[in-house]
C-alpha cells in the first residue's frame, strides 16, 4: 500500500488522522508519517486500515 492509498483509505472512512490513530491505537504522528512516506506502511498497518468499515450512509 502506498502512502497515497493509505490516505485515500482514511478519507473513505471519513476519519481525521487523530481519529484513525485512536482507532488503530497509534499516535497521530504515526498516521502522518505513513501518509508522508516518512515511515513505511507495514503489512499489519495495511491490514488494519483495510479491516475498518466506512460509516453507513443515511
Biopython code that builds the backbone (N, CA, C, O; Angstrom):
import numpy as np
from Bio.PDB.StructureBuilder import StructureBuilder

atoms = [
    (1, "UNK", "N", (0.853, -1.171, 0.000)),
    (1, "UNK", "CA", (0.000, 0.000, 0.000)),
    (1, "UNK", "C", (0.901, 1.236, 0.000)),
    (1, "UNK", "O", (1.864, 1.325, 0.761)),
    (2, "UNK", "N", (0.568, 2.165, -0.855)),
    (2, "UNK", "CA", (1.341, 3.403, -0.929)),
    (2, "UNK", "C", (0.791, 4.418, 0.076)),
    (2, "UNK", "O", (-0.332, 4.274, 0.561)),
    (3, "UNK", "N", (1.585, 5.439, 0.382)),
    (3, "UNK", "CA", (1.074, 6.498, 1.258)),
    (3, "UNK", "C", (-0.194, 7.152, 0.710)),
    (3, "UNK", "O", (-1.094, 7.501, 1.475)),
    (4, "UNK", "N", (-0.265, 7.314, -0.589)),
    (4, "UNK", "CA", (-1.447, 7.915, -1.204)),
    (4, "UNK", "C", (-2.667, 7.020, -1.007)),
    (4, "UNK", "O", (-3.756, 7.512, -0.713)),
    (5, "UNK", "N", (-2.492, 5.716, -1.167)),
    (5, "UNK", "CA", (-3.595, 4.776, -0.962)),
    (5, "UNK", "C", (-4.024, 4.752, 0.509)),
    (5, "UNK", "O", (-5.212, 4.652, 0.817)),
    (6, "UNK", "N", (-3.046, 4.846, 1.404)),
    (6, "UNK", "CA", (-3.343, 4.861, 2.843)),
    (6, "UNK", "C", (-4.192, 6.078, 3.194)),
    (6, "UNK", "O", (-5.192, 5.972, 3.904)),
    (7, "UNK", "N", (-3.773, 7.241, 2.682)),
    (7, "UNK", "CA", (-4.511, 8.477, 2.945)),
    (7, "UNK", "C", (-5.912, 8.410, 2.333)),
    (7, "UNK", "O", (-6.880, 8.869, 2.938)),
    (8, "UNK", "N", (-6.014, 7.838, 1.135)),
    (8, "UNK", "CA", (-7.320, 7.708, 0.487)),
    (8, "UNK", "C", (-8.230, 6.788, 1.296)),
    (8, "UNK", "O", (-9.422, 7.062, 1.433)),
    (9, "UNK", "N", (-7.680, 5.704, 1.831)),
    (9, "UNK", "CA", (-8.470, 4.782, 2.648)),
    (9, "UNK", "C", (-8.991, 5.500, 3.887)),
    (9, "UNK", "O", (-10.144, 5.319, 4.278)),
    (10, "UNK", "N", (-8.137, 6.314, 4.502)),
    (10, "UNK", "CA", (-8.578, 7.100, 5.671)),
    (10, "UNK", "C", (-9.702, 8.043, 5.273)),
    (10, "UNK", "O", (-10.681, 8.202, 6.003)),
    (11, "UNK", "N", (-9.556, 8.665, 4.115)),
    (11, "UNK", "CA", (-10.585, 9.584, 3.630)),
    (11, "UNK", "C", (-11.910, 8.881, 3.386)),
    (11, "UNK", "O", (-12.967, 9.431, 3.694)),
    (12, "UNK", "N", (-11.867, 7.668, 2.833)),
    (12, "UNK", "CA", (-13.086, 6.907, 2.588)),
    (12, "UNK", "C", (-13.772, 6.535, 3.902)),
    (12, "UNK", "O", (-14.992, 6.381, 3.960)),
    (13, "UNK", "N", (-12.971, 6.394, 4.944)),
    (13, "UNK", "CA", (-13.530, 6.095, 6.266)),
    (13, "UNK", "C", (-14.096, 7.345, 6.933)),
    (13, "UNK", "O", (-14.815, 7.252, 7.928)),
    (14, "UNK", "N", (-13.771, 8.504, 6.387)),
    (14, "UNK", "CA", (-14.262, 9.759, 6.946)),
    (14, "UNK", "C", (-13.601, 10.116, 8.264)),
    (14, "UNK", "O", (-14.216, 10.750, 9.122)),
    (15, "UNK", "N", (-12.335, 9.707, 8.429)),
    (15, "UNK", "CA", (-11.634, 9.942, 9.691)),
    (15, "UNK", "C", (-10.496, 10.947, 9.525)),
    (15, "UNK", "O", (-9.849, 11.007, 8.480)),
    (16, "UNK", "N", (-10.269, 11.720, 10.559)),
    (16, "UNK", "CA", (-9.082, 12.570, 10.602)),
    (16, "UNK", "C", (-7.893, 11.683, 10.972)),
    (16, "UNK", "O", (-8.065, 10.522, 11.345)),
    (17, "UNK", "N", (-6.706, 12.234, 10.866)),
    (17, "UNK", "CA", (-5.529, 11.476, 11.283)),
    (17, "UNK", "C", (-5.636, 11.099, 12.755)),
    (17, "UNK", "O", (-5.320, 9.971, 13.132)),
    (18, "UNK", "N", (-6.069, 12.014, 13.569)),
    (18, "UNK", "CA", (-6.195, 11.755, 15.008)),
    (18, "UNK", "C", (-7.231, 10.670, 15.289)),
    (18, "UNK", "O", (-7.019, 9.811, 16.144)),
    (19, "UNK", "N", (-8.345, 10.711, 14.572)),
    (19, "UNK", "CA", (-9.388, 9.703, 14.775)),
    (19, "UNK", "C", (-8.915, 8.315, 14.352)),
    (19, "UNK", "O", (-9.159, 7.331, 15.050)),
    (20, "UNK", "N", (-8.242, 8.240, 13.214)),
    (20, "UNK", "CA", (-7.714, 6.950, 12.764)),
    (20, "UNK", "C", (-6.683, 6.431, 13.753)),
    (20, "UNK", "O", (-6.671, 5.244, 14.080)),
    (21, "UNK", "N", (-5.827, 7.309, 14.223)),
    (21, "UNK", "CA", (-4.819, 6.916, 15.202)),
    (21, "UNK", "C", (-5.467, 6.322, 16.448)),
    (21, "UNK", "O", (-5.001, 5.308, 16.970)),
    (22, "UNK", "N", (-6.522, 6.939, 16.917)),
    (22, "UNK", "CA", (-7.217, 6.445, 18.111)),
    (22, "UNK", "C", (-7.813, 5.061, 17.866)),
    (22, "UNK", "O", (-7.745, 4.192, 18.735)),
    (23, "UNK", "N", (-8.390, 4.858, 16.699)),
    (23, "UNK", "CA", (-8.999, 3.563, 16.367)),
    (23, "UNK", "C", (-7.927, 2.475, 16.282)),
    (23, "UNK", "O", (-8.139, 1.349, 16.733)),
    (24, "UNK", "N", (-6.776, 2.817, 15.700)),
    (24, "UNK", "CA", (-5.717, 1.834, 15.500)),
    (24, "UNK", "C", (-4.793, 1.680, 16.707)),
    (24, "UNK", "O", (-3.996, 0.743, 16.763)),
    (25, "UNK", "N", (-4.896, 2.590, 17.666)),
    (25, "UNK", "CA", (-4.035, 2.506, 18.847)),
    (25, "UNK", "C", (-2.615, 2.963, 18.591)),
    (25, "UNK", "O", (-1.671, 2.456, 19.196)),
    (26, "UNK", "N", (-2.468, 3.925, 17.691)),
    (26, "UNK", "CA", (-1.157, 4.525, 17.403)),
    (26, "UNK", "C", (-1.272, 6.032, 17.575)),
    (26, "UNK", "O", (-2.358, 6.549, 17.839)),
    (27, "UNK", "N", (-0.168, 6.730, 17.429)),
    (27, "UNK", "CA", (-0.206, 8.193, 17.555)),
    (27, "UNK", "C", (-0.594, 8.834, 16.223)),
    (27, "UNK", "O", (-0.472, 8.226, 15.160)),
    (28, "UNK", "N", (-1.066, 10.082, 16.314)),
    (28, "UNK", "CA", (-1.374, 10.828, 15.091)),
    (28, "UNK", "C", (-0.113, 11.011, 14.263)),
    (28, "UNK", "O", (-0.163, 11.016, 13.033)),
    (29, "UNK", "N", (1.020, 11.160, 14.944)),
    (29, "UNK", "CA", (2.300, 11.304, 14.235)),
    (29, "UNK", "C", (2.607, 10.072, 13.392)),
    (29, "UNK", "O", (3.181, 10.187, 12.309)),
    (30, "UNK", "N", (2.230, 8.901, 13.879)),
    (30, "UNK", "CA", (2.455, 7.668, 13.121)),
    (30, "UNK", "C", (1.620, 7.667, 11.849)),
    (30, "UNK", "O", (2.123, 7.327, 10.778)),
    (31, "UNK", "N", (0.364, 8.040, 11.957)),
    (31, "UNK", "CA", (-0.510, 8.105, 10.781)),
    (31, "UNK", "C", (0.049, 9.119, 9.794)),
    (31, "UNK", "O", (0.115, 8.848, 8.595)),
    (32, "UNK", "N", (0.449, 10.278, 10.285)),
    (32, "UNK", "CA", (1.022, 11.302, 9.421)),
    (32, "UNK", "C", (2.291, 10.803, 8.744)),
    (32, "UNK", "O", (2.491, 11.049, 7.554)),
    (33, "UNK", "N", (3.145, 10.112, 9.477)),
    (33, "UNK", "CA", (4.397, 9.599, 8.917)),
    (33, "UNK", "C", (4.123, 8.583, 7.810)),
    (33, "UNK", "O", (4.848, 8.538, 6.816)),
    (34, "UNK", "N", (3.102, 7.786, 7.975)),
    (34, "UNK", "CA", (2.738, 6.820, 6.932)),
    (34, "UNK", "C", (2.247, 7.535, 5.680)),
    (34, "UNK", "O", (2.569, 7.132, 4.562)),
    (35, "UNK", "N", (1.474, 8.586, 5.869)),
    (35, "UNK", "CA", (0.909, 9.310, 4.730)),
    (35, "UNK", "C", (1.927, 10.169, 3.995)),
    (35, "UNK", "O", (1.707, 10.536, 2.841)),
    (36, "UNK", "N", (3.038, 10.493, 4.646)),
    (36, "UNK", "CA", (4.050, 11.345, 4.019)),
    (36, "UNK", "C", (5.321, 10.577, 3.656)),
    (36, "UNK", "O", (6.344, 11.182, 3.336)),
    (37, "UNK", "N", (5.258, 9.262, 3.706)),
    (37, "UNK", "CA", (6.386, 8.389, 3.353)),
    (37, "UNK", "C", (7.543, 8.448, 4.339)),
    (37, "UNK", "O", (8.615, 7.923, 4.039)),
    (38, "UNK", "N", (7.372, 9.062, 5.493)),
    (38, "UNK", "CA", (8.442, 9.129, 6.482)),
    (38, "UNK", "C", (8.627, 7.777, 7.171)),
    (38, "UNK", "O", (9.716, 7.461, 7.650)),
    (39, "UNK", "N", (7.558, 6.984, 7.219)),
    (39, "UNK", "CA", (7.576, 5.652, 7.822)),
    (39, "UNK", "C", (6.936, 4.682, 6.839)),
    (39, "UNK", "O", (5.886, 4.985, 6.273)),
    (40, "UNK", "N", (7.545, 3.527, 6.627)),
    (40, "UNK", "CA", (6.920, 2.551, 5.723)),
    (40, "UNK", "C", (5.585, 2.046, 6.284)),
    (40, "UNK", "O", (5.388, 1.978, 7.497)),
    (41, "UNK", "N", (4.694, 1.701, 5.384)),
    (41, "UNK", "CA", (3.411, 1.134, 5.787)),
    (41, "UNK", "C", (3.594, -0.378, 5.819)),
    (41, "UNK", "O", (3.764, -1.017, 4.780)),
    (42, "UNK", "N", (3.556, -0.931, 7.004)),
    (42, "UNK", "CA", (3.761, -2.365, 7.157)),
    (42, "UNK", "C", (2.533, -3.137, 6.679)),
    (42, "UNK", "O", (1.457, -2.566, 6.498)),
    (43, "UNK", "N", (2.708, -4.416, 6.482)),
    (43, "UNK", "CA", (1.559, -5.233, 6.071)),
    (43, "UNK", "C", (0.500, -5.235, 7.170)),
    (43, "UNK", "O", (-0.696, -5.301, 6.883)),
    (44, "UNK", "N", (0.939, -5.162, 8.435)),
    (44, "UNK", "CA", (-0.020, -5.113, 9.540)),
    (44, "UNK", "C", (-0.833, -3.824, 9.507)),
    (44, "UNK", "O", (-2.044, -3.842, 9.729)),
    (45, "UNK", "N", (-0.162, -2.704, 9.230)),
    (45, "UNK", "CA", (-0.864, -1.419, 9.147)),
    (45, "UNK", "C", (-1.853, -1.413, 7.990)),
    (45, "UNK", "O", (-2.955, -0.878, 8.108)),
    (46, "UNK", "N", (-1.454, -2.011, 6.874)),
    (46, "UNK", "CA", (-2.346, -2.093, 5.714)),
    (46, "UNK", "C", (-3.572, -2.941, 6.039)),
    (46, "UNK", "O", (-4.700, -2.552, 5.737)),
    (47, "UNK", "N", (-3.347, -4.098, 6.656)),
    (47, "UNK", "CA", (-4.478, -4.969, 7.008)),
    (47, "UNK", "C", (-5.396, -4.285, 8.008)),
    (47, "UNK", "O", (-6.616, -4.438, 7.937)),
    (48, "UNK", "N", (-4.818, -3.529, 8.945)),
    (48, "UNK", "CA", (-5.624, -2.861, 9.967)),
    (48, "UNK", "C", (-6.555, -1.830, 9.341)),
    (48, "UNK", "O", (-7.746, -1.806, 9.653)),
    (49, "UNK", "N", (-6.033, -0.984, 8.468)),
    (49, "UNK", "CA", (-6.891, 0.051, 7.878)),
    (49, "UNK", "C", (-7.915, -0.563, 6.930)),
    (49, "UNK", "O", (-9.037, -0.070, 6.822)),
    (50, "UNK", "N", (-7.532, -1.634, 6.246)),
    (50, "UNK", "CA", (-8.476, -2.291, 5.335)),
    (50, "UNK", "C", (-9.593, -3.022, 6.088)),
    (50, "UNK", "O", (-10.660, -3.274, 5.527)),
    (51, "UNK", "N", (-9.350, -3.358, 7.342)),
    (51, "UNK", "CA", (-10.363, -4.080, 8.121)),
    (51, "UNK", "C", (-11.456, -3.160, 8.658)),
    (51, "UNK", "O", (-12.505, -3.630, 9.098)),
    (52, "UNK", "N", (-11.214, -1.857, 8.623)),
    (52, "UNK", "CA", (-12.200, -0.900, 9.125)),
    (52, "UNK", "C", (-13.304, -0.696, 8.092)),
    (52, "UNK", "O", (-13.062, -0.731, 6.886)),
    (53, "UNK", "N", (-14.489, -0.489, 8.577)),
    (53, "UNK", "CA", (-15.654, -0.297, 7.703)),
    (53, "UNK", "C", (-16.022, 1.182, 7.639)),
    (53, "UNK", "O", (-16.040, 1.862, 8.665)),
    (54, "UNK", "N", (-16.316, 1.685, 6.437)),
    (54, "UNK", "CA", (-16.764, 3.079, 6.337)),
    (54, "UNK", "C", (-18.107, 3.266, 7.028)),
    (54, "UNK", "O", (-18.872, 2.314, 7.180)),
    (55, "UNK", "N", (-18.389, 4.485, 7.441)),
    (55, "UNK", "CA", (-19.682, 4.737, 8.104)),
    (55, "UNK", "C", (-20.831, 4.490, 7.146)),
    (55, "UNK", "O", (-20.702, 4.670, 5.935)),
    (56, "UNK", "N", (-21.951, 4.074, 7.706)),
    (56, "UNK", "CA", (-23.148, 3.844, 6.890)),
    (56, "UNK", "C", (-23.722, 5.181, 6.433)),
    (56, "UNK", "O", (-23.749, 6.160, 7.178)),
    (57, "UNK", "N", (-24.171, 5.187, 5.203)),
    (57, "UNK", "CA", (-24.821, 6.395, 4.673)),
    (57, "UNK", "C", (-26.271, 6.401, 5.124)),
    (57, "UNK", "O", (-26.941, 5.368, 5.133)),
    (58, "UNK", "N", (-26.745, 7.591, 5.500)),
    (58, "UNK", "CA", (-28.120, 7.717, 5.976)),
    (58, "UNK", "C", (-29.041, 8.074, 4.846)),
    (58, "UNK", "O", (-30.245, 8.224, 5.054)),
]
sb = StructureBuilder()
sb.init_structure("model")
sb.init_model(0)
sb.init_chain("A")
sb.init_seg("    ")
for serial, (resi, resn, name, xyz) in enumerate(atoms, 1):
    if name == "N":
        sb.init_residue(resn, " ", resi, " ")
    sb.init_atom(name, np.array(xyz, "f"), 0.0, 1.0, " ", f" {name:<3s}", serial, name[0])
structure = sb.get_structure()
